[in-house]
Amino acid sequence: MRSRSDVLETAVLGLLNESPLHGYELRKRLNLVLGSFRAFSYGTLYPALKGLVTRGLIETTESAPPPSARKAKAGIPGRTAKPKPLGRRRVVYQLTAGGKERLQTVLANAGPAAWEDDNFDVRFALFGQTDAETRLRVLEGRRTRLTERLEAFRESTTHPRSRLDEYALELRRFGLEQVEREVHWLDTLISTERGRATAQSRPPQQEQTKERG
C-alpha cells in the first residue's frame, strides 16, 4: 500500500505534467483530484513540493505580478506620487525531465498499488495520461480486489447475527451496496476500454468492408 505522501507525489506530478502551476492553483486542483475528504493543507503541500524540488523532480520559476498590481494610482497634481510597491511575484512549479520520467514510471505500474483504495482514485484521474493497456489492467485489478471484498461481505452475512445490532447490520448493508455499485461501474468501464482496443486493432480493410456491407 502506498503512503499518503506517495499519493500526493503522483497527483502533483500528474497535474504539473498538464501545465506549470503556482501553489494556490495547484492546491485547488489537488482538492478536485483527491476529493474534499483528502484535501491537503498548505502545511502538508509545501513541504512535499520542497522535497520534490530537492529530488530534482520539479523546479520553480517566478511569474510576474498581475497587471492590476503593477498599475500605480495617479498622484495629486503638484505633488510627487510615492512609488507603489509592485505585487508579489508568484512561484510557479513545473516538471523537470526527471519528474516526467518518474511520472511515466508510476503511470506504467498496473500492480496492486494502483488498485488499492488510497491510490486508485488518483490513478483514475490521470487515465488521460496513461496508455490503454495499463488502464485496462488497473481496472481489471481493481475489480478483482472488489470482488474479493464482496465475497468477504457475503460470507459474513452467513455468520450468526446475535452479536450485531440493527446499526451494525445497516452499516454492513451499506458497505455491501457501495462495493456492488463500484463493481458495476468498473464492468462498464472495462467493457468500454475493451471495445476501444478492439476497434483500434481492427484492420482498415475490415472496416471498409463492414461499411460497404
C-alpha angles and dihedrals in degrees: 000000000000120000124244090254091054091053091049091049092053092048093049094048092046094051094045089050087065094050141329112272138190118234099263094049091044091054092050092052092046089056089054093049098041098035130235094282091060099035112147123225124226087253089063100035102052097051087050091051090048090053092051090051091050090051091050095243095118135018136202135233131174123244123210117257116263116277092249090061092053096055114099121211116250111259126233110272112264094021130094110245116230113239111258116228113249118243118269116274112239124229112238122201123211138169123263123212087262091052092052090050091050092049093050090051091053094045091050091058111099096169129119093286088068093052102051124104095250095056110022097084092052092047090049091050087056096048089111087069094043126090119248097248093053092046090055094047092050092049092048091048091050091050091051090052093050093046088057089050091051091053090051091051092049093047090053090057090062092060120093111279097206092110096048121082124207093271095053090048091049091051090051091050091050092051091049092051092049092054092046091053092050092049089053090049091050091049089057093048093047091050090051093049092049091049091053092048091051092049092049093048095048112107115249092237090058089053091052093048091050091052093050091049 
